[in-house]
Amino acid sequence: MSLDAIEPVSGGRSLPSVVTGRLHTLIVDGTLPPGQRLPSIAELSRRFGISVAGVRESLAALEAAGLIEVRHGHGTFVRERPPLDQPLAGWLSFGADPNELRGLNEARRVLEDALVRLAAERASPSEQAAIIAAVDEMAASASSGDPERFVEADARFHLAVAEAAHNPVLLRLMNALAIVLRRQFRFHVEENREGDDPDLLQSVERHRRVALAIAAGDGDEASAAMGAILDLAARFARARARRQAAGPGAEAAVS
């Protein structure tokens, strides 16, 4: 075993996914054996040549897949017996393959349409307030220019809707998707920074429309409003696929 196997990566916008895949391979093939302590986030950032935020995203995906564990005050370690059959392990390359983005949007359209309709029927006043509070947090973070806070508030919104649907099976599915959704939301924030997608405040208003429809008990309006959010996500997935097909040098020119 040698930590020398951790080397710089390349891959443009999908760098965190490339790092996740690289670490996944090193763990599975035994280069990083069970019990191995990983370098610090700062050191991994230096070795891979990506941002600290990108390293955190990669480690979060590996932790969600059960491959590593964080021991607070001690560091991050390869798990003794990684559950390689864990469903999330199959999503570790998310973001590197535009087909996965399209598939995610199709799955979300089925799942989240059901969730918003159920939430409109079943949400308690406190659950309605939690959904609206998540939208307010999205608005505050968009105004303050805090992308990571925006991503977390966006994820909290969708999970709050799932909670309000009062269906434990659908909630588990949504929780399973949470790590992947956060990656998609981060990609969207990157797009906004480059002017390819509407301003984040417009995204906030789309989410607020869903929240208000749920609070009003209007399942049809909630469904239509969620559909508008997913239409934008689908447009993003198509644009990303075109950019990747055109190659790195053409990314800025393809819309």
ROZAKOL-935106 format. One record per residue (C-alpha): x negated, y, z negated. Coordinates in steps of 0.001 Angstrom, whole numbers, padded with zeros to 6 digits, always signed. Each point is the difference from the previous one (the first is absolute). Example, Ala and Ser with C-alpha at 12.3 -4.5 7.8 and 13.67 -1.06 7.14 Angstrom:
-012300-004500-007800;-001370+003440+000660;
This chain:
+000000+000000+000000;-001216+003504+000760;+001653+003392-000197;-002251+000910+002942;+002829-001370+002181;+001927+003201-000718;-000955+002173+002959;+001393+003109+001754;+003140-000539+002096;+001563+001740+002970;+003610+000182+001089;+001297+003550-000003;+003304+000472-001772;+000222-003667-000945;-003205+000051-002059;+001668-000954-003325;+001584-002996+001718;-003358-000968+001502;-001609+000202-003460;+002830-002064-001483;-000511-002661+002656;-003773+000022-000526;+000295-000472-003755;+002697-002641+000513;-002394-001983+002205;-002869+000341-002465;+002199-001300-002812;+001491-002893+001965;-003321-001213+001402;-001625+000135-003439;-002445+002803+000722;+001707+001780-002878;+000694-002917-002363;+002581-000228-002788;-001003+002187-002923;-002210+002251+002124;+000127+003614-001161;+000450+002374+002921;-002000+003208+000268;+001673+003184-001192;+002437+001829+002263;-002625+002672+000616;-002588-002631+000932;+002417-001842+002296;+000821+003324+001641;-003695+000561+000655;-000662-003530+001242;+003008-000195+002322;-000300+003591+001141;+003627+000912-000724;+001720+002341-002431;+000633-000806-003642;+003741+000185+000753;-000443-002591+002749;-001827-002344-002383;+002767+000386-002583;+002597-000898+002640;-001954-003101+000996;-000438-001152-003588;+003700+000575-000690;+000880-002324+002890;-002400-002676-001237;+001338+000283-003530;+003598-000276+001267;-001015-003153+001875;-001434-001456-003209;-003590-000164+001262;-001554+002369-002519;+000821+001258-003466;-000773+003293-001701;-001231-000318-003577;+000333+003482-001392;-003238+001173-001529;-001941-002865+001575;+000449+000223+003778;+001580-001865+002890;-000580-003749+000379;+000772-002750+002498;+002712-002170-001518;-000996-003460-001168;+002648-001698+002112;+001331+002385+002661;+003551-001005+001058;-000796-000072+003702;+003476-001257+000818;+001474+003196-001460;+002200+001601+002687;-001677+003402-000219;-003328-001517+001007;+001354-000233+003534;+000550+003775+000115;-003526+001026-000903;-000787+001154+003544;+003010+002310+000114;-000766+003166+001898;-002559-001565+002318;+002725-001594+002127;+002741+002254+001429;+002247-003047+000414;+000104-000246-003794;+001197+003603-000179;+002811-000797+002421;+000891-003151-001895;+000016+001902-003276;+002417+002555+001405;+002337-002706+001253;-000051-001697-003401;+000553+003298-001782;+002979+000808+002212;+001741-003205-001048;-000993+000188-003661;+000393+003693-000721;+003320+000343+001799;+001408-002626-002352;-001639+001670-002998;+001364+003502+000622;+003504-001330+000606;-000093-001998-003229;-001512+002924-001893;+002828+002252+001189;+002453-002486-001518;-001854-000916-003182;-002429+002731-001096;+000542+001264-003520;-000295+003741-000745;-003482-000533-001448;-001075-001955+003098;+001365+002714+002264;-002012+002520-002016;-003158-002115+000345;+000382-000090+003786;+000474+003768+000172;-002938+000538-002373;-002242-001970+002369;+001059+002280+002864;-000710+003060-002137;-003458-001406-000713;-000564-000504+003733;+000952+003629+000594;-002317+001281-002719;-002955-002034+001260;+000622+001040+003616;+000022+003656-001039;-003165-000359-002075;-001877-001944+002679;-000550-003116-002109;+000215-002944+002450;-000548-002805-002514;+002688+001383-002289;+002324+000198+003021;-000667-003643+000891;+000732-001166-003535;+003192+002062-000197;+001130-001378+003363;-000592-003564-001195;+001797+000752-003256;+003009+001256+001976;+000357-003227+001966;-000476-002162-003088;+002543+002107-001926;+002536-000638+002764;-000768-003724-000235;+000528+000087-003777;+003337+001754+000468;+001225-002721+002377;+000163-002472-002910;-001033-002969+002105;-002984-001777-001606;-000981-001877+003157;-000069+003124+002177;-001860+001833-002748;-002695-002673-000049;-000361+000253+003756;-000370+003765-000241;-002562-000309-002771;-001944-002466+002146;-000050+002552+002818;-001062+002874-002256;-003747-000264+000586;+000536-000175+003761;+002441+002925-000052;-002526+002156-001819;-002452-000614+002815;+002586+000978+002586;+000809+003159-001949;-003706+000873-000137;-000245-000411+003764;+002959+002379+000375;-001706+002581-002188;-003096-000259+002197;+002179+000612+003045;+001517+003084-001601;-003426+001370-000739;-000800-000252+003691;+003275+001516+001140;+001343-003094+001747;+003063-000423-002228;+002502+002480-001448;-000957+001847-003148;+000194-001942-003255;+002737+002321-001206;+002215-001303+002811;-000660-003516-001262;+001070+001182-003453;+003318+001219+001395;+000622-003334+001720;-000507-001749-003317;+002166+002531-001797;+002813-000729+002437;-000170-003676-001021;-000055+000916-003694;+003024+002285+000260;+001964-002592+001990;-000685-002628-002667;+001050+002438-002718;+003216+000650+001930;+000684-003709+000401;-000067+000298+003794;-001592-003182+001334;+000444+000907+003672;-001732+003354-000438;-002756-001589-002083;-000546-002576+002751;-000132+002654+002708;-002421+002102-002036;-002298-002961-000659;+000206-000825+003695;-001383+003458+000797;-002988-000661-002272;-000659-003353+001643;+000414+001451+003502;-002884+002345-000791;-002044-002895-001389;+000655-001980+003193;-001110+002945+002136;-003174+000172-002042;-000656-003730+000500;+000376+000358+003775;-002338+003008+000099;-002579-001829-002089;+000164-003019+002311;-000571+002236+003033;-002994+001673-001632;-001594-003302-000956;+000597-001391+003491;-001639+003096+001492;-003057-000392-002225;-001612+002192-002658;-001184+002648+002430;+003521+000605+001259;+001813+000118-003362;+000257+003746-000165;+001443+000228+003506;+002713-002623-000295;+003328+000930-001598;
